[in-house]
Amino acid sequence: MTGYDVLAEVYEWLISDAKLPPAEFAASFDDVLSLLPSNAHVLDCSCGTGQLAVGLAGRGMRVVATDASEAMVRRTAELSEEFGACVRAVRANWEELPDHFEDDTFDMVFCVGNSLHHAAGATGRGAALESMSRLLRPGGRLVLTSRTWELVRARGSRLDIRDRLVRRNGRDAVVVYRWEIAPHWEDEHHIEIAIAQVDATGLVLVRSELLSCWPYRYEELEVELHRVGLRTEVSTFDLEAENYMVVASKV
Ligand SMILES: C[S@@+](CC[C@H](N)C(=O)[O-])C[C@H]1O[C@@H](n2cnc3c(N)ncnc32)[C@H](O)[C@@H]1O
C-alpha cells in the first residue's frame, strides 16, 4: 500500500479551515497565478484530495492532477465531480510522470503542501525534480512549498498533539503528529499521523499512518533545482518560519 491511502479517507482533518474551499486554496497562490494566462495548462503533481486542482480549474485553467496514492486520486476525482470542475486525475508517482505526459507540456507545475520530502533521499528527490522540470515548457515555473526542515530537525523526535479539536463533516477529531527524527539528515525519517475522531457517544475511531520522509536543507534544494535546469525566481525561505515557497523557472 502506498503511503496516504489510509489518511486519504480523513485528509480534510489535516487541511486548515482557510484552505479547505478549493477557491481559497488556489487563492493562496494568487501571486504566482497572476503570471499565467487564464487558460494556462497546469499540473498539481502531489494533488492529495484535490483542493488546489479544483480551485485552479475553477479559474478556467486546464488542470491535470496526479498523485502516487490511488485513494488520493480517487478523492480528487470525487471533489472535481462535486464542484463540476474539469480536472484530469491520474495516478502517477513523480518518476512516472514522463510516461504519462510529453516534455514541455505545462506552464506551471505545483508540488505543494509538504510533499517533496516523501521522495527517497537525494537520489529520489533529484529524479522527482527532473520529472517536474521535463514536463515544464521553457519559461514555465515550478511552485514548491516545503517545511523548514532545519527547524523540524532542531526540535528532535517528539509528539505533537494539536491544541484544538478539528471539526469536519460534523465530527470532531484530535490530530496527532509523531515525529521520528533520525540522527543524520540523509537518513530515512518518519512522521506518524493519527486522526482520532470522537463521536457523540464518546466512541473514538483512530485512523493513522506511518509515513517515510527524507529531509533536505534549503541550500541542497537550491542546488538540486539548478541541476535540473530550474532557476529560483522567488524564495520565501526564512530559518525562523515553519514553511517556505520556492518558485523556479525552466531555463
Ligand atoms: C502532505 S500531502 C499534500 C497533499 C496536497 N498537495 C496538499 O497540499 O494538501 C503529500 C502528498 O504527496 C503524495 N506523494 C507522496 N509521495 C509521492 C510520490 N513519490 N509521487 C507523487 N506523489 C507523492 C502523497 O500521496 C500525498 O497526497
The ligand as a Tripos MOL2 file, in Angstrom:
@<TRIPOS>MOLECULE
LIG
   27    29     1     0     0
SMALL
NO_CHARGES

@<TRIPOS>ATOM
      1 C1          1.1630   16.1270    2.6920 C.3       1 LIG1
      2 S1          0.2710   15.5460    1.2870 S.3       1 LIG1
      3 C2         -0.0270   17.0630    0.4050 C.3       1 LIG1
      4 C3         -1.2350   16.9760   -0.4960 C.3       1 LIG1
      5 C4         -1.6500   18.3120   -1.1470 C.3       1 LIG1
      6 N1         -0.6390   18.8090   -2.0410 N.3       1 LIG1
      7 C5         -1.9810   19.3460   -0.0950 C.2       1 LIG1
      8 O1         -1.3060   20.3800   -0.0270 O.co2     1 LIG1
      9 O2         -2.9620   19.1300    0.6580 O.co2     1 LIG1
     10 C6          1.5570   14.7910    0.3320 C.3       1 LIG1
     11 C7          1.0650   14.1310   -0.9500 C.3       1 LIG1
     12 O3          2.1950   13.6910   -1.6990 O.3       1 LIG1
     13 C8          1.8560   12.4580   -2.2920 C.3       1 LIG1
     14 N2          3.0920   11.7340   -2.6250 N.ar      1 LIG1
     15 C9          3.9540   11.1350   -1.7770 C.ar      1 LIG1
     16 N3          4.9530   10.5500   -2.4590 N.ar      1 LIG1
     17 C10         4.7250   10.8060   -3.7670 C.ar      1 LIG1
     18 C11         5.4120   10.4610   -4.9740 C.ar      1 LIG1
     19 N4          6.5420    9.7400   -4.9380 N.pl3     1 LIG1
     20 N5          4.9030   10.8850   -6.1520 N.ar      1 LIG1
     21 C12         3.7580   11.6220   -6.1680 C.ar      1 LIG1
     22 N6          3.0590   11.9720   -5.0650 N.ar      1 LIG1
     23 C13         3.5330   11.5530   -3.8790 C.ar      1 LIG1
     24 C14         1.0200   11.7610   -1.2390 C.3       1 LIG1
     25 O4          0.2860   10.6770   -1.7300 O.3       1 LIG1
     26 C15         0.1890   12.9140   -0.7170 C.3       1 LIG1
     27 O5         -1.0230   13.0510   -1.4200 O.3       1 LIG1
@<TRIPOS>BOND
     1     1     2 1
     2     2     3 1
     3     2    10 1
     4     3     4 1
     5     4     5 1
     6     5     6 1
     7     5     7 1
     8     7     8 2
     9     7     9 1
    10    10    11 1
    11    11    12 1
    12    11    26 1
    13    12    13 1
    14    13    14 1
    15    13    24 1
    16    14    15 ar
    17    14    23 ar
    18    15    16 ar
    19    16    17 ar
    20    17    18 ar
    21    17    23 ar
    22    18    19 1
    23    18    20 ar
    24    20    21 ar
    25    21    22 ar
    26    22    23 ar
    27    24    25 1
    28    24    26 1
    29    26    27 1
@<TRIPOS>SUBSTRUCTURE
     1 LIG1         1 GROUP 0 **** ****
